[in-house]
Amino acid sequence: MNSKLQPQTNYFGPFLTMVFLFLIVGFLTTANGQFQGPLKAAFLSDAGSLKNTLTTLVTFSWFLAYPVCGRLGSKWIECYGYKGTLIRGLMVMTIGLLLFFLSSWFTMHLPDAALQLNDHSIPGGFFIFLLGSFVVGASATILQVVINPYLTACNVKSTQAVQRLAIGGTANSVGTTIAPYFVSGIVFGGLALEEVQIQQLMVPFLVLAAVVFIIIFILLRLSLPDIKGTHHEMGEKLERSVWSFSHLAYGVVAIFFYVGCEVCIGTNINLYVSEDLGLDISVCTLMATLYWGGLLVGRMLGSTLSTIHPRVQLIFTTTMACLLVIMAMLTNNPWILVAVGLCHSIMWGAIFTLAVSKLGKYTSVASGVFMIGVVGGALLPLLQGLLADWMGHWRWSWSIVLFGELVMLFYALIGSKVRQSAL
């Protein structure tokens, strides 16, 4: 379709730009989660039995931005196009990173500004950090509303849509893989959690904000052509609700559980290993890195699977993930959970490709709606934290992940079938 509309356009450069931005999104998403343990030590030493619940609010606030801001990204595409939306999304990211800096500054200079809940004391800076997490999550949402449909629709020679999403996912995984070592090695210098100081959070966030500002400056000078037929123009009325496409609606549910399961393992495995098994931070970091590294390897392999339908890929990986999670709970072995990363690697691309299939001009709106499902990354880890606090351990809390894998298997088998088409 796109090659007929714009045969003269070379999308290779814009494609590489989107892949790089996907790396930035992955890096910041995982780095945000990796701050759970250090924040628990630095901010929540006096939070008592609320520590686990409050710590998972860092991830909750990030992913809460997805349902809130997904439609905003779609509206910005209508008004400003893909490039204008990317610029604005990165500006929002800069603001969020500066809020991270402010949270540390506030706590250092106003240590007595804290919320008292019975015997629990929560510093005011922690709530500023939660706000910053929401704002940076909002920017990640807006960027993905652009990146996903653009990678799906841009016409790059010798590639298919699911391959381009896999390549973008590979870059995303590079970011998620290096993020744990950035947090533990560069930000905290390999210190044990109990040695982490609040002031160590300040400079890295200023540096990241400066890097994002440079990216904005470069992006302003790059060519990023629009793709006709993937979004409706400002003022144009759509004939039907995007929710009337059942394969999209079920896809939102599937992505809810996919992101929730991915984040549960990627972030809460640190708490599981340190609290239940008593292992030190170096082992926690290794497990998180191997988990996200498994996503990287799987997505690299997925970028070569041009002949295997995404539905078949999703059926196989969800089935394997179910088996691995069951084995991990029965044996109380976190290393088996690490292996689930390989299964999770292609799920995002497969679900998104199936969900936006044959949607035409509804694609960009569908991408915004699709982001609503990413709130699973906020809710499921929080529910798991509550369950772990209630049971007193993390072992059987992984049943939440098992349920999510089963929902995705249902989508692959039944929910992804196209019953209504916009083409």
C-alpha positions in Angstrom: 0.0 0.0 0.0 2.7 2.5 1.1 5.0 1.8 -1.9 2.2 2.7 -4.3 1.4 5.9 -2.4 5.0 7.1 -2.0 7.3 5.2 -4.3 9.9 7.9 -4.1 10.3 7.9 -0.4 13.3 6.2 1.2 12.3 5.1 4.7 15.7 3.6 5.7 16.9 6.7 7.6 13.6 7.2 9.5 13.5 3.5 10.2 16.9 3.7 11.9 15.7 6.8 13.9 12.7 4.9 15.2 14.9 1.9 16.1 17.2 4.2 18.1 14.3 5.8 19.9 13.0 2.3 20.8 16.4 1.7 22.5 15.9 4.9 24.6 12.4 3.8 25.6 13.7 0.4 26.7 16.6 1.7 28.6 14.5 4.2 30.6 11.7 1.7 31.3 14.1 -0.8 32.8 16.3 1.7 34.6 13.1 3.0 36.2 12.3 -0.5 37.5 15.9 -1.1 38.7 15.6 1.9 41.0 13.1 0.0 43.1 15.7 -1.6 45.3 17.9 1.5 45.8 14.9 3.7 46.4 13.6 1.2 48.9 16.9 1.6 50.8 17.4 5.4 50.3 13.8 6.7 50.7 11.8 4.0 52.5 14.0 2.9 55.4 11.3 4.0 57.8 8.3 2.7 55.9 8.1 -0.5 57.9 5.7 -3.2 56.5 4.7 -0.9 53.6 8.1 -1.1 51.9 7.2 -3.7 49.2 3.9 -2.0 48.3 5.4 1.5 48.2 8.4 0.3 46.2 6.2 -1.3 43.4 4.5 2.2 43.1 7.6 3.3 41.2 6.7 0.9 38.4 2.9 1.5 38.9 3.3 5.3 38.4 5.3 4.7 35.2 2.9 2.4 33.5 -0.2 4.3 34.7 0.8 6.9 32.1 0.1 4.5 29.3 -3.8 4.4 29.5 -3.8 8.1 30.5 -1.6 9.4 27.6 -2.1 6.9 24.8 -4.9 8.8 23.2 -3.0 12.0 23.7 -0.3 10.6 21.5 -2.8 9.8 18.8 -4.3 13.3 18.9 -0.8 14.8 18.6 -0.2 12.7 15.5 -3.3 14.2 14.0 -2.2 17.7 14.8 1.6 17.6 14.4 2.4 14.5 12.4 4.8 11.8 13.5 7.9 14.0 13.7 6.2 16.8 15.7 4.8 14.2 18.1 8.2 12.7 18.7 9.7 16.1 19.5 7.0 16.9 22.0 7.3 13.4 23.6 11.0 13.9 24.1 10.4 17.3 25.7 8.1 15.6 28.2 10.8 13.1 28.9 13.3 15.9 29.7 10.8 17.3 32.2 10.3 13.9 33.9 14.1 13.4 34.2 14.4 16.8 35.9 11.7 15.8 38.3 13.8 12.7 39.2 16.7 15.1 40.0 14.3 17.4 42.1 13.2 14.4 44.2 16.8 13.8 45.5 17.4 17.6 45.9 14.2 18.0 47.9 14.9 15.1 50.2 18.5 16.2 50.8 17.5 19.8 51.7 14.2 19.2 53.3 14.7 15.9 55.2 11.9 16.6 57.6 9.2 17.0 54.9 7.7 13.5 55.2 4.3 11.9 55.3 3.6 10.1 58.6 1.3 7.0 58.5 1.1 5.6 62.0 4.7 4.4 62.6 5.7 4.8 58.9 7.6 7.8 57.5 7.6 8.4 53.8 9.9 11.3 52.5 8.2 14.0 50.3 11.0 13.4 47.7 9.7 9.9 47.1 6.3 11.3 45.9 8.2 13.7 43.6 10.0 10.7 42.2 6.7 9.0 41.6 5.5 12.0 39.7 8.7 12.0 37.6 8.1 8.3 36.9 4.7 9.1 35.6 5.9 11.9 33.4 8.7 9.9 31.9 6.3 7.1 31.4 4.0 9.5 29.6 6.8 10.4 27.2 7.5 6.7 26.6 3.8 6.2 25.8 3.8 9.0 23.3 7.0 7.8 21.6 5.6 4.3 21.3 2.3 5.6 19.8 4.5 6.9 17.0 7.2 4.2 16.8 5.0 1.1 16.6 2.7 2.1 13.7 5.6 3.8 11.9 7.7 0.6 12.0 4.7 -1.4 10.9 3.9 0.8 7.9 7.3 2.2 6.7 8.4 0.5 3.5 11.9 -0.7 3.9 13.2 -3.0 1.2 13.3 -6.7 1.9 11.5 -6.5 5.3 8.1 -7.3 6.6 6.2 -5.5 9.3 6.7 -8.1 12.0 10.5 -8.2 11.2 10.7 -4.4 11.5 9.0 -4.6 14.9 11.4 -7.3 15.9 14.4 -5.2 14.9 12.9 -2.3 16.9 12.3 -4.7 19.8 15.9 -5.8 19.6 17.1 -2.2 20.0 14.6 -1.9 22.9 16.1 -5.0 24.5 19.7 -3.6 24.1 18.4 -0.7 26.3 16.8 -3.0 28.8 19.9 -5.2 29.0 22.4 -2.4 29.7 20.0 -0.5 32.1 20.6 -2.8 35.2 24.3 -2.3 35.0 23.9 1.4 34.4 21.9 1.7 37.7 24.0 -0.6 39.9 27.5 0.0 38.3 27.5 3.6 37.2 24.9 5.3 39.3 25.6 3.4 42.6 29.2 2.1 41.9 28.4 -1.5 42.9 27.4 -0.5 46.4 25.2 -2.7 48.6 21.6 -1.5 48.9 22.1 -0.4 52.5 25.0 1.9 51.4 23.0 3.8 48.8 22.8 7.6 49.4 20.1 9.8 48.0 22.6 12.3 46.6 23.9 9.6 44.2 20.6 9.9 42.3 21.1 13.5 41.2 23.9 13.8 38.6 22.9 10.8 36.5 19.4 12.3 35.9 20.9 15.6 34.9 23.2 13.9 32.4 20.3 11.8 31.0 18.2 15.0 30.6 21.0 16.7 28.7 21.3 13.6 26.4 17.6 13.7 25.6 17.9 17.4 24.9 20.7 16.7 22.4 18.5 14.0 20.7 15.7 16.6 20.3 18.2 19.0 18.7 19.4 16.3 16.2 15.8 15.1 15.5 14.7 18.6 14.6 17.2 18.5 11.7 16.4 15.0 10.4 13.9 14.2 7.7 11.0 12.1 9.0 8.3 11.8 6.3 4.8 11.1 7.2 3.1 7.8 6.0 -0.2 8.3 4.3 -3.0 5.9 5.0 -1.9 5.1 8.6 -3.8 8.0 10.4 -6.7 10.2 9.6 -6.2 13.9 9.2 -7.2 16.6 11.7 -11.0 17.2 11.4 -11.6 14.0 9.5 -14.3 11.9 11.0 -13.9 8.1 11.4 -17.0 6.1 10.4 -16.8 3.7 13.3 -15.3 3.2 16.7 -11.9 1.6 16.8 -13.2 -0.7 19.5 -15.5 -2.3 17.0 -12.6 -4.3 15.7 -12.6 -7.3 18.0 -9.0 -8.4 17.2 -7.8 -5.0 18.4 -10.0 -5.1 21.6 -8.7 -8.5 22.6 -5.2 -7.4 21.6 -5.5 -4.6 24.3 -6.3 -7.3 26.9 -3.5 -9.5 25.7 -0.9 -6.6 25.8 -2.2 -5.8 29.3 -1.1 -9.2 30.5 2.0 -9.3 28.4 3.5 -6.1 29.7 2.4 -7.0 33.3 4.1 -10.4 33.1 7.2 -9.0 31.5 7.6 -6.3 34.2 6.7 -8.6 37.1 9.7 -10.8 36.3 12.0 -8.0 35.1 11.6 -5.9 38.2 10.2 -8.0 41.1 12.7 -10.8 40.6 15.2 -8.5 42.4 12.9 -8.4 45.4 12.2 -12.1 45.2 15.9 -13.1 45.1 17.0 -10.6 47.8 14.2 -11.2 50.3 13.2 -14.8 49.9 16.6 -16.3 49.1 18.9 -13.8 50.7 21.2 -13.3 47.7 23.2 -10.1 47.3 22.8 -7.3 44.8 25.3 -8.7 42.3 23.2 -11.8 41.8 20.0 -9.7 41.5 21.6 -7.6 38.8 22.9 -10.7 37.0 19.4 -12.2 36.9 17.8 -9.0 35.7 20.4 -8.6 33.0 20.1 -12.2 31.8 16.3 -11.9 31.7 16.4 -8.7 29.6 19.2 -10.2 27.6 17.0 -13.2 26.8 14.5 -10.7 25.3 17.4 -9.3 23.3 18.5 -12.6 21.9 14.9 -13.7 21.2 14.1 -10.5 19.3 17.3 -10.9 17.2 16.2 -14.3 16.3 12.6 -13.1 15.7 13.9 -10.5 13.2 14.7 -13.5 10.9 11.3 -15.2 11.1 9.8 -13.8 8.0 8.0 -17.1 7.0 6.4 -17.9 10.4 3.1 -16.3 11.1 3.0 -14.1 14.2 0.0 -16.2 15.5 2.2 -19.4 15.4 5.0 -17.6 17.2 2.7 -16.4 19.9 1.2 -19.8 20.5 4.6 -21.5 20.9 6.1 -18.8 23.2 3.1 -18.5 25.5 2.9 -22.3 25.9 6.6 -22.5 26.8 6.3 -19.6 29.2 3.5 -21.3 31.1 5.6 -24.4 31.5 8.6 -22.5 32.8 6.6 -20.4 35.3 5.1 -23.6 36.7 8.5 -25.2 37.1 9.9 -22.1 38.7 7.2 -22.1 41.4 7.4 -25.8 42.1 11.2 -25.7 42.5 11.4 -22.2 44.0 14.2 -21.6 41.4 14.4 -18.0 40.1 16.8 -19.0 37.4 13.9 -20.7 35.6 12.0 -17.4 35.6 15.0 -15.8 33.9 14.5 -18.1 31.0 11.0 -16.8 30.5 12.6 -13.7 29.0 13.4 -15.7 25.8 9.7 -16.5 25.5 8.6 -12.9 26.1 11.0 -11.6 23.4 8.6 -11.7 20.4 5.3 -11.3 22.1 5.0 -7.5 21.8 5.6 -7.5 18.1 3.3 -10.5 17.5 0.4 -9.1 19.5 0.7 -5.6 18.0 0.9 -7.0 14.4 -2.1 -9.1 15.0 -4.0 -6.4 16.8 -3.6 -3.7 14.0 -4.0 -6.1 11.1 -6.2 -4.6 8.3 -7.0 -1.4 10.2 -5.9 1.1 7.5 -6.5 4.7 8.6 -7.5 3.5 12.0 -3.9 2.3 12.7 -2.6 5.4 14.5 -5.8 5.6 16.7 -5.5 1.9 17.3 -1.9 2.4 18.4 -3.0 4.9 21.0 -5.8 2.6 22.2 -3.3 -0.2 22.3 -1.2 1.7 24.8 -4.1 1.5 27.3 -3.2 -2.2 27.7 0.3 -1.3 28.8 -1.1 -0.3 32.2 -0.7 -4.0 33.0 2.9 -3.1 33.7 1.6 -0.9 36.5 -1.1 -3.1 38.0 0.3 -6.6 37.9 3.6 -5.9 39.6 1.7 -3.9 42.3 -0.7 -6.8 42.8 2.2 -9.1 43.1 3.8 -6.9 45.7 0.6 -6.8 47.7 0.3 -10.6 47.4 3.9 -11.0 48.5 3.3 -8.8 51.5 0.2 -10.8 52.4 1.8 -14.2 52.0 5.1 -13.1 53.5 7.1 -14.4 50.5 7.3 -14.1 46.7 7.3 -17.8 45.7 3.7 -18.4 44.9 3.0 -14.8 43.8 4.3 -15.8 40.3 0.9 -17.5 39.8 -0.2 -14.0 38.6 2.3 -14.3 35.7 1.0 -17.8 34.9 -2.5 -16.5 34.5 -1.3 -13.8 32.2 0.5 -16.3 30.0 -2.7 -18.3 29.7 -4.7 -15.1 28.6 -2.1 -14.5 25.8 -2.4 -18.1 24.7 -6.2 -17.6 24.4 -5.5 -14.5 22.3 -3.2 -16.3 20.0 -5.7 -19.2 19.5 -9.0 -17.3 19.3 -9.0 -13.6 20.1 -6.6 -12.5 17.3 -8.8 -13.7 14.4 -9.9 -10.8 12.2 -13.7 -10.6 12.1 -14.0 -7.0 11.0 -11.7 -5.2 8.6 -11.2 -1.5 7.7 -9.7 -2.4 4.3 
